[in-house]
Amino acid sequence: MFVEYVTRNPLPSESFRWWERRRLRYNLGLIVAGILAFAAYAFVLIRFQNVIRAPDPSQEDAFSGFTLVFQGFGYLFMMFVANICFFLGPLSERWLRPRNVDAYRRLALRLGFWCSVALPFGIPVSLFLLAVFYPAYWQHMSAAR
């Protein structure tokens, strides 16, 4: 479908150019969100270490440089996926053909941006909620190992 679109429309459309002009800001938001979400993750691990810590010290996960690099590459991959999803903006505009294109673009960009920026906080928020409201979960998890 994409190949067919490109071959019929060799020049970028006005819609595509509008979205591309906003891609840098989108990616900067993803970078900031990733850094802040990782800081929140580290804060939750440190603040609730007495709850989250495994009873057997040999089973503790190391918070090492390898972990940081691995999670960093994982986040870069997810940014790549998010940028592919960003391309849904001009495609959805073409498929839906909204009456008020300007309002549609602004709304779709805001929704996509804020959902993408909020997504990395899912893990630290989940850890926080488990540590505060269901601390027995961690004893259950360590017993299952």
N, C-alpha and C positions, 0 to 999 in steps of 0.2 A: 504494500500500500504506500509506504514511504517512497520507494523507488518510483512508483507511478506518479506520485505528487511532484517529485523533483524533476522528472523528465518532462512533465507537462508544464511546469513552472520553473524554468531555469534561473530566473532572477528572484532574489528574496522579496517576499511581499512586504507591504507596509506593516502588516500585523507582525510578521516575523521580526522586522527591524525594531518595532516598538518593544517587543519582549526582550530582544537581545540587548537593547540599551539598558535594561534593568537587571541583567544577569550578574554583573559585578557586585552590585549592592546586595543581591540575593546571596551570593557566595560569601561575601563579607559577613553577613548575618549568620550564615551557617558556621563559619569559622569561630565567631564570637560565641555562638550558642554551644559549640563543641567544647571550647575552653571552659566556659562557665559550668556546663554540665559535668565535665570531668572534675572541676573544683568542687562542685556540690557532691559528687560521688565520693571523692576523697574525704570531704568533711563528714559525710554520713558514716563512712567506714571508721574514721578516727573518733568521732563523737560517740558512736554506739559500739565501739570495739568490745566492750564488756558483754554486750548482747549478741553481737554477730560472731565473735571469736569462737572458734571450735574448741570444745573441751580438751581435745588432744592436740598439743602444740605441733606435733608432726603433721597434722592435717591442715594447718593454716596455709592459706594462700599467701604467697609472697607478693608484696607490693613493690615490684622491682622495676628496673629500667626496661627489661624485656616486656613486662606488662604494659608499660607506658608506650613503647614502640609498637607493640602488637595492637593495642587499642587505637593508636594514632593511625596506623595503616587501615584498620577496620573502618575508622571514621572517614578517612579519605575515600574509601570504596563507597561508603554510604553517601558521601557528597557527590560522587560520580552518578550514583543511582538517582539522587535528588535532582541533578542537572538534566538527566534524561526525562524525569517527570516534569521538569520545568518546561520542556518542549511541548507538553500537553496544553499549555496556555494558547499558543497560536493554533494548534490543531483543534482544540475545543471551540475556539472562535470560528474556525472554518466550518466545523460540523454543526454548531448550534445556530450560527448566523444571528446573533443578538440584534435587536432593534437599536439599542443605545450601546454602540461598541465601546465608547470611552468609559461609560459606567461599568460595563461588563469587565473590561480589562482591569480597571482599578480594583474591583471587588475580587476577581479571580486571583490577581496578584497578591492582594492582602491575605486572602484565605490561604493560598498556597504558601506564602512566606511564613505566616504565623504558625501554621501547622508544621511546617518543616523545622522551624526554630524551636518549637515546643517538643518535638519528638525526642531529641537527645536527653531531655530531662526525665523521660519515662523510667529509666533505670534508677537514678538516685531517688526519685520520688517513691518508687516501689520499695526500695530498700528502707527508706525512712518510715514508710507506713508499716512495713512488716516489723521493723525494730520497735516502733512505738506501740502499735496496737496488737501485734501478735508475736511477742518475743519467743514464745514456745516453738515457733516455726524453726528457729535456728537449732534448737536442741533436737528436734525431729530430723532435720537435715543432717546433723552431725552423726546421729545414731544410724541413719540409713547408709552412711559411708562404710 
